[in-house]
Amino acid sequence: MPPKKKTVKKNVKKSNTKKKTDEGRNELEEKYKQSELDVTVLKDHLALRGDLTKHAQSLCHDLRSRIRDMEQELRHERLDRKDVCTVHCQEKLSAERKEREQMQQEKDATIAELQNKLDNMEIDYEKILHDTLDSLTSNLAKARLQWEKESMSSHQQYKELLFDFGLNSMDI
């Protein structure tokens, strides 16, 4: 019987080895399946990340495009605002010019009026001066005539007195 035991042992050993090999194979297959599952999960994760990256890049491109559009719109708005400000400034400038021209016309009218008054006053003063000088000349002429009369009468008196004394007035 001992030989039977050995056979059994061999069988047991073979079966243990088989079990170990099957177990190792099962474990290896399990690890392989787990690795395949991990690879699949990682591929899915990578694909999801790729999709997210593409989506993010697309959003980034869209945002950049929107930023460019908004910057262009802002430039247009600034130009429009500048144009509107220019129009307002031109209107104000035009109003200021009209006001200035009106003030200048009023000043010119006032100056012309004052110049006219000055000319009239000059004419009046000249007339008064001429009248005064004419009156003075007339008074002087009257006074001269009166002095001449008085002087003639005085001369005549002195001539008569000299004649009374027997003197000739021509000799003296």
Accessible surface in RSA format (square Angstrom, percent):
REM  Atomic radii and reference values for relative SASA: ProtOr
REM  Chains: A
REM  Algorithm: Lee & Richards
REM  Probe-radius: 1.40
REM  Slices: 20
REM RES _ NUM      All-atoms   Total-Side   Main-Chain    Non-polar    All polar
REM                ABS   REL    ABS   REL    ABS   REL    ABS   REL    ABS   REL
RES MET A   1   155.90  80.7 127.92  84.7  27.97  66.6 114.33  97.2  41.57  55.1
RES PRO A   2    93.71  68.3  90.75  82.7   2.96  10.8  92.81  76.6   0.90   5.6
RES PRO A   3    91.40  66.6  86.51  78.9   4.89  17.8  89.86  74.2   1.54   9.6
RES LYS A   4   136.15  66.4 134.25  82.4   1.90   4.5  87.94  79.2  48.22  51.4
RES LYS A   5   140.51  68.5 138.53  85.0   1.98   4.7  83.40  75.1  57.11  60.8
RES LYS A   6   139.45  68.0 138.45  84.9   1.00   2.4  82.22  74.0  57.23  61.0
RES THR A   7    72.36  51.5  70.70  71.7   1.65   3.9  55.11  74.0  17.25  26.1
RES VAL A   8    81.45  53.6  81.27  73.6   0.18   0.4  81.45  70.8   0.00   0.0
RES LYS A   9   139.94  68.3 138.72  85.1   1.21   2.9  82.38  74.1  57.56  61.3
RES LYS A  10   129.81  63.3 128.54  78.9   1.27   3.0  72.96  65.7  56.86  60.6
RES ASN A  11    84.00  57.9  81.65  78.9   2.35   5.7  21.26  51.2  62.75  60.6
RES VAL A  12    69.77  45.9  68.29  61.8   1.48   3.6  69.77  60.6   0.00   0.0
RES LYS A  13   144.95  70.7 144.68  88.8   0.27   0.6  87.88  79.1  57.08  60.8
RES LYS A  14   138.50  67.6 134.08  82.3   4.42  10.5  81.11  73.0  57.39  61.1
RES SER A  15    46.90  39.6  45.11  60.2   1.79   4.1  31.14  66.3  15.76  22.1
RES ASN A  16    68.03  46.9  66.97  64.7   1.06   2.6  11.95  28.8  56.08  54.2
RES THR A  17    80.51  57.3  79.59  80.7   0.92   2.2  59.92  80.5  20.59  31.1
RES LYS A  18   141.19  68.9 139.00  85.3   2.19   5.2  84.76  76.3  56.43  60.1
RES LYS A  19   132.12  64.5 128.88  79.1   3.24   7.7  76.81  69.1  55.31  58.9
RES LYS A  20   149.94  73.2 141.67  86.9   8.27  19.7  86.01  77.4  63.93  68.1
RES THR A  21    66.70  47.4  57.53  58.3   9.17  21.9  50.94  68.4  15.76  23.8
RES ASP A  22    68.05  47.7  67.05  66.7   1.00   2.4  19.11  45.0  48.93  48.8
RES GLU A  23   114.63  65.8 112.24  84.9   2.39   5.7  37.06  71.7  77.57  63.3
RES GLY A  24    36.10  44.5   0.00   N/A  36.10  44.5  31.53  86.5   4.57  10.2
RES ARG A  25   138.13  58.0 133.74  68.2   4.40  10.5  37.68  51.5 100.46  60.9
RES ASN A  26    90.34  62.3  86.52  83.6   3.81   9.2  22.10  53.2  68.24  66.0
RES GLU A  27    98.90  56.8  95.97  72.6   2.93   7.0  30.77  59.5  68.13  55.6
RES LEU A  28   119.76  66.7 118.20  84.6   1.56   3.9 119.37  83.8   0.39   1.0
RES GLU A  29    82.53  47.4  81.61  61.7   0.92   2.2  30.44  58.9  52.09  42.5
RES GLU A  30   123.84  71.1 120.79  91.4   3.04   7.2  38.00  73.5  85.84  70.1
RES LYS A  31   126.19  61.6 123.00  75.5   3.19   7.6  75.07  67.6  51.12  54.4
RES TYR A  32   136.47  63.7 131.74  75.0   4.72  12.3  99.72  74.9  36.75  45.3
RES LYS A  33   133.61  65.2 129.20  79.3   4.41  10.5  76.91  69.2  56.70  60.4
RES GLN A  34    95.16  53.2  92.65  67.7   2.51   6.0  36.42  77.5  58.74  44.5
RES SER A  35    56.84  48.0  53.78  71.8   3.06   7.1  26.74  56.9  30.10  42.2
RES GLU A  36    81.34  46.7  77.93  59.0   3.40   8.1  32.50  62.9  48.84  39.9
RES LEU A  37   102.10  56.9  98.86  70.7   3.25   8.2 101.59  71.3   0.52   1.4
RES ASP A  38    65.91  46.2  64.56  64.3   1.35   3.2  18.25  43.0  47.65  47.5
RES VAL A  39    73.18  48.2  72.60  65.7   0.58   1.4  73.13  63.5   0.05   0.1
RES THR A  40    69.26  49.3  68.29  69.2   0.97   2.3  47.25  63.5  22.01  33.3
RES VAL A  41    83.39  54.9  82.02  74.3   1.37   3.3  82.73  71.9   0.66   1.8
RES LEU A  42   114.20  63.6 111.89  80.0   2.31   5.8 112.16  78.8   2.04   5.5
RES LYS A  43   136.30  66.5 131.09  80.4   5.21  12.4  78.65  70.8  57.65  61.4
RES ASP A  44    89.44  62.7  84.21  83.8   5.24  12.4  27.61  65.0  61.84  61.7
RES HIS A  45    84.10  46.0  80.19  55.7   3.91  10.0  57.56  59.3  26.54  30.9
RES LEU A  46   128.60  71.6 126.23  90.3   2.37   6.0 127.10  89.3   1.49   4.0
RES ALA A  47    59.28  54.5  46.33  71.5  12.94  29.4  57.79  81.4   1.49   4.0
RES LEU A  48   101.49  56.5  98.88  70.7   2.60   6.5 100.84  70.8   0.64   1.7
RES ARG A  49   136.06  57.1 135.68  69.2   0.38   0.9  32.80  44.8 103.26  62.6
RES GLY A  50    29.03  35.8   0.00   N/A  29.03  35.8  28.34  77.8   0.69   1.6
RES ASP A  51    86.58  60.6  81.68  81.3   4.90  11.6  23.85  56.1  62.73  62.6
RES LEU A  52   100.90  56.2  97.43  69.7   3.47   8.7  98.02  68.8   2.88   7.8
RES THR A  53    70.52  50.2  66.41  67.3   4.10   9.8  47.35  63.6  23.17  35.0
RES LYS A  54   145.57  71.0 140.92  86.5   4.65  11.1  87.79  79.0  57.77  61.5
RES HIS A  55   107.66  58.8 102.51  71.3   5.15  13.2  69.60  71.7  38.06  44.3
RES ALA A  56    55.50  51.0  49.68  76.7   5.82  13.2  52.06  73.3   3.45   9.1
RES GLN A  57   115.86  64.8 109.30  79.9   6.56  15.6  40.05  85.3  75.81  57.5
RES SER A  58    56.52  47.8  48.44  64.6   8.09  18.6  28.25  60.2  28.28  39.6
RES LEU A  59    85.86  47.8  85.86  61.4   0.00   0.0  85.86  60.3   0.00   0.0
RES CYS A  60    49.48  37.4  46.86  52.3   2.62   6.2  17.76  45.0  31.72  34.2
RES HIS A  61   115.04  62.9 113.07  78.6   1.97   5.0  69.70  71.8  45.35  52.8
RES ASP A  62    68.67  48.1  66.84  66.5   1.83   4.3  18.99  44.7  49.68  49.5
RES LEU A  63    93.66  52.2  93.61  67.0   0.05   0.1  93.61  65.7   0.05   0.1
RES ARG A  64   147.98  62.1 146.39  74.6   1.59   3.8  39.30  53.7 108.68  65.9
RES SER A  65    37.32  31.5  37.04  49.4   0.28   0.6  10.47  22.3  26.85  37.6
RES ARG A  66   143.49  60.2 142.75  72.8   0.74   1.8  46.02  62.9  97.47  59.1
RES ILE A  67    94.99  54.1  93.99  70.0   1.00   2.4  94.76  68.2   0.23   0.6
RES ARG A  68   134.76  56.6 131.20  66.9   3.56   8.5  64.37  88.0  70.39  42.7
RES ASP A  69    83.59  58.6  79.03  78.7   4.56  10.8  25.99  61.2  57.59  57.4
RES MET A  70   122.72  63.6 118.61  78.5   4.11   9.8 100.10  85.1  22.62  30.0
RES GLU A  71    82.48  47.4  80.32  60.8   2.17   5.2  27.63  53.5  54.85  44.8
RES GLN A  72    91.94  51.4  91.94  67.2   0.00   0.0  13.26  28.2  78.68  59.7
RES GLU A  73   107.74  61.9 104.28  78.9   3.47   8.3  30.33  58.7  77.41  63.2
RES LEU A  74    87.18  48.5  84.62  60.5   2.55   6.4  86.89  61.0   0.29   0.8
RES ARG A  75   136.76  57.4 135.52  69.1   1.25   3.0  59.90  81.9  76.86  46.6
RES HIS A  76    97.49  53.3  97.06  67.5   0.43   1.1  72.98  75.2  24.51  28.5
RES GLU A  77    98.57  56.6  97.00  73.4   1.57   3.7  27.30  52.8  71.27  58.2
RES ARG A  78   151.64  63.7 146.24  74.5   5.39  12.8  52.50  71.7  99.14  60.1
RES LEU A  79   100.91  56.2 100.88  72.2   0.03   0.1 100.91  70.9   0.00   0.0
RES ASP A  80    79.53  55.7  78.06  77.7   1.47   3.5  22.87  53.8  56.66  56.5
RES ARG A  81   176.31  74.0 171.16  87.3   5.15  12.3  53.60  73.3 122.71  74.4
RES LYS A  82   138.21  67.4 132.69  81.4   5.52  13.1  82.61  74.4  55.60  59.2
RES ASP A  83    84.56  59.2  82.68  82.3   1.89   4.5  25.85  60.8  58.71  58.6
RES VAL A  84    79.08  52.0  78.02  70.6   1.06   2.5  79.08  68.7   0.00   0.0
RES CYS A  85    60.18  45.5  58.35  65.1   1.82   4.3  20.73  52.5  39.44  42.5
RES THR A  86    61.26  43.6  57.05  57.8   4.21  10.0  45.51  61.1  15.75  23.8
RES VAL A  87    75.82  49.9  75.45  68.3   0.37   0.9  75.56  65.7   0.26   0.7
RES HIS A  88    95.88  52.4  95.25  66.2   0.63   1.6  67.72  69.8  28.16  32.8
RES CYS A  89    79.25  59.9  74.61  83.2   4.63  10.9  25.22  63.9  54.02  58.3
RES GLN A  90   108.70  60.8 104.52  76.4   4.18  10.0  33.85  72.1  74.85  56.8
RES GLU A  91   103.07  59.2  95.35  72.1   7.72  18.4  43.64  84.4  59.43  48.5
RES LYS A  92   145.87  71.2 142.01  87.1   3.87   9.2  88.72  79.9  57.15  60.9
RES LEU A  93    88.99  49.6  85.66  61.3   3.34   8.4  88.56  62.2   0.43   1.2
RES SER A  94    48.00  40.6  44.91  59.9   3.08   7.1  26.98  57.4  21.02  29.4
RES ALA A  95    58.23  53.5  50.28  77.6   7.95  18.1  54.52  76.8   3.71   9.8
RES GLU A  96   107.19  61.5 104.59  79.1   2.60   6.2  35.00  67.7  72.19  58.9
RES ARG A  97   134.56  56.5 133.53  68.1   1.03   2.5  35.49  48.5  99.07  60.0
RES LYS A  98   142.89  69.7 138.03  84.7   4.86  11.6  84.12  75.7  58.77  62.6
RES GLU A  99    94.78  54.4  91.63  69.3   3.15   7.5  28.24  54.6  66.54  54.3
RES ARG A 100   165.45  69.5 162.31  82.7   3.14   7.5  61.83  84.5 103.62  62.8
RES GLU A 101    99.11  56.9  96.03  72.6   3.09   7.3  30.15  58.3  68.96  56.3
RES GLN A 102   104.40  58.4 102.65  75.0   1.75   4.2  26.21  55.8  78.19  59.3
RES MET A 103    94.64  49.0  93.81  62.1   0.83   2.0  76.31  64.9  18.34  24.3
RES GLN A 104    92.39  51.7  91.47  66.9   0.91   2.2  34.01  72.4  58.38  44.3
RES GLN A 105   122.85  68.7 117.84  86.1   5.00  11.9  39.62  84.3  83.23  63.1
RES GLU A 106    98.28  56.4  93.64  70.8   4.64  11.1  44.16  85.4  54.12  44.2
RES LYS A 107   114.20  55.7 110.28  67.7   3.92   9.3  64.31  57.9  49.89  53.1
RES ASP A 108    71.03  49.8  66.05  65.7   4.98  11.8  27.86  65.6  43.17  43.1
RES ALA A 109    62.34  57.3  50.09  77.3  12.25  27.9  58.38  82.2   3.95  10.5
RES THR A 110    71.13  50.6  69.87  70.8   1.26   3.0  45.80  61.5  25.32  38.3
RES ILE A 111   110.10  62.7 108.73  81.0   1.37   3.3 109.45  78.8   0.65   1.8
RES ALA A 112    60.57  55.7  50.16  77.4  10.41  23.7  56.37  79.4   4.20  11.1
RES GLU A 113    99.59  57.2  92.24  69.8   7.35  17.5  35.65  69.0  63.94  52.2
RES LEU A 114   103.10  57.4  99.26  71.0   3.83   9.6  99.51  69.9   3.59   9.7
RES GLN A 115    90.41  50.6  87.81  64.2   2.60   6.2  35.31  75.2  55.10  41.8
RES ASN A 116    87.76  60.5  85.02  82.2   2.74   6.6  15.76  37.9  72.00  69.6
RES LYS A 117   111.32  54.3 109.90  67.4   1.42   3.4  67.00  60.3  44.33  47.2
RES LEU A 118   100.00  55.7  98.61  70.5   1.39   3.5  99.60  70.0   0.40   1.1
RES ASP A 119    58.04  40.7  56.91  56.6   1.13   2.7  17.93  42.2  40.11  40.0
RES ASN A 120    74.34  51.3  73.23  70.8   1.11   2.7  19.85  47.8  54.49  52.7
RES MET A 121    93.81  48.6  93.13  61.6   0.68   1.6  69.48  59.1  24.33  32.2
RES GLU A 122   105.55  60.6  99.52  75.3   6.04  14.4  37.02  71.6  68.53  56.0
RES ILE A 123   107.61  61.2 106.59  79.4   1.02   2.5 106.95  77.0   0.66   1.8
RES ASP A 124    78.12  54.7  77.07  76.7   1.05   2.5  18.70  44.0  59.42  59.3
RES TYR A 125   137.44  64.2 134.38  76.5   3.06   8.0  95.07  71.4  42.37  52.2
RES GLU A 126    91.59  52.6  87.20  66.0   4.40  10.5  22.75  44.0  68.84  56.2
RES LYS A 127   130.66  63.7 125.96  77.3   4.70  11.2  73.67  66.3  56.99  60.7
RES ILE A 128   100.71  57.3  99.79  74.3   0.92   2.2 100.60  72.4   0.11   0.3
RES LEU A 129   101.01  56.3  99.83  71.4   1.18   3.0 100.92  70.9   0.09   0.3
RES HIS A 130    97.50  53.3  97.45  67.7   0.04   0.1  67.37  69.4  30.12  35.1
RES ASP A 131    80.23  56.2  74.74  74.4   5.49  13.0  27.64  65.1  52.58  52.4
RES THR A 132    75.56  53.7  70.63  71.6   4.93  11.8  59.65  80.1  15.91  24.1
RES LEU A 133    83.94  46.7  83.74  59.9   0.20   0.5  83.74  58.8   0.20   0.6
RES ASP A 134    91.67  64.2  86.77  86.4   4.90  11.6  27.68  65.1  63.99  63.8
RES SER A 135    57.46  48.6  49.95  66.7   7.52  17.3  31.09  66.2  26.37  36.9
RES LEU A 136    91.90  51.2  89.70  64.2   2.19   5.5  91.01  63.9   0.88   2.4
RES THR A 137    86.40  61.5  85.74  86.9   0.66   1.6  63.55  85.4  22.85  34.5
RES SER A 138    51.15  43.2  43.17  57.6   7.98  18.4  30.02  63.9  21.13  29.6
RES ASN A 139    80.47  55.5  76.42  73.8   4.05   9.8  21.48  51.7  58.99  57.0
RES LEU A 140    99.69  55.5  97.39  69.7   2.30   5.8  97.69  68.6   2.00   5.4
RES ALA A 141    50.19  46.1  44.39  68.5   5.80  13.2  49.16  69.2   1.02   2.7
RES LYS A 142   137.66  67.2 132.60  81.4   5.05  12.0  83.06  74.8  54.60  58.2
RES ALA A 143    26.36  24.2  23.32  36.0   3.05   6.9  25.89  36.5   0.48   1.3
RES ARG A 144   151.50  63.6 151.50  77.2   0.00   0.0  41.04  56.1 110.45  66.9
RES LEU A 145   106.02  59.0 105.48  75.5   0.54   1.3 105.48  74.1   0.54   1.4
RES GLN A 146   103.72  58.0 101.48  74.2   2.23   5.3  25.29  53.8  78.43  59.5
RES TRP A 147   158.28  63.5 156.50  75.8   1.78   4.2 130.15  69.4  28.13  45.6
RES GLU A 148    72.04  41.4  70.74  53.5   1.30   3.1  35.79  69.2  36.25  29.6
RES LYS A 149   146.09  71.3 140.36  86.1   5.73  13.6  85.96  77.4  60.13  64.1
RES GLU A 150    92.28  53.0  89.39  67.6   2.88   6.9  40.57  78.5  51.70  42.2
RES SER A 151    49.81  42.1  44.43  59.3   5.38  12.4  33.62  71.6  16.18  22.7
RES MET A 152   132.61  68.7 129.30  85.6   3.31   7.9 105.15  89.4  27.46  36.4
RES SER A 153    64.71  54.7  56.47  75.4   8.24  19.0  39.50  84.1  25.21  35.3
RES SER A 154    42.89  36.2  42.72  57.0   0.17   0.4  13.44  28.6  29.46  41.3
RES HIS A 155   111.96  61.2 109.89  76.4   2.07   5.3  62.00  63.9  49.96  58.1
RES GLN A 156    93.30  52.2  92.88  67.9   0.42   1.0  32.26  68.7  61.04  46.3
RES GLN A 157   112.94  63.2 110.91  81.1   2.03   4.8  29.03  61.8  83.91  63.6
RES TYR A 158   137.51  64.2 137.28  78.1   0.23   0.6  89.54  67.3  47.97  59.1
RES LYS A 159    94.63  46.2  91.88  56.4   2.76   6.6  45.11  40.6  49.53  52.8
RES GLU A 160    93.80  53.9  92.81  70.2   0.99   2.3  32.96  63.8  60.84  49.7
RES LEU A 161    88.57  49.3  88.47  63.3   0.10   0.2  88.47  62.1   0.10   0.3
RES LEU A 162    45.46  25.3  45.46  32.5   0.00   0.0  45.46  31.9   0.00   0.0
RES PHE A 163   158.33  79.2 150.37  93.1   7.96  20.7 150.37  91.2   7.96  22.8
RES ASP A 164   110.45  77.4  74.97  74.6  35.48  83.9  24.65  58.0  85.80  85.6
RES PHE A 165   153.07  76.6 122.89  76.1  30.18  78.5 127.59  77.4  25.48  72.9
RES GLY A 166    63.69  78.5   0.00   N/A  63.69  78.5  32.70  89.7  30.99  69.4
RES LEU A 167    91.31  50.9  86.60  62.0   4.71  11.8  89.07  62.6   2.23   6.0
RES ASN A 168    79.93  55.1  69.45  67.1  10.49  25.3  22.16  53.3  57.77  55.8
RES SER A 169    37.86  32.0  20.13  26.9  17.74  40.9  10.95  23.3  26.91  37.7
RES MET A 170   158.73  82.2 129.66  85.8  29.07  69.2 102.88  87.5  55.84  74.0
RES ASP A 171   117.99  82.7  82.62  82.2  35.38  83.7  31.11  73.2  86.89  86.7
RES ILE A 172   136.63  77.8  80.72  60.1  55.91 134.7  92.67  66.7  43.96 119.3
END  Absolute sums over single chains surface
CHAIN  1 A    16965.1      16102.4        862.7       9980.9       6984.1
END  Absolute sums over all chains
TOTAL         16965.1      16102.4        862.7       9980.9       6984.1
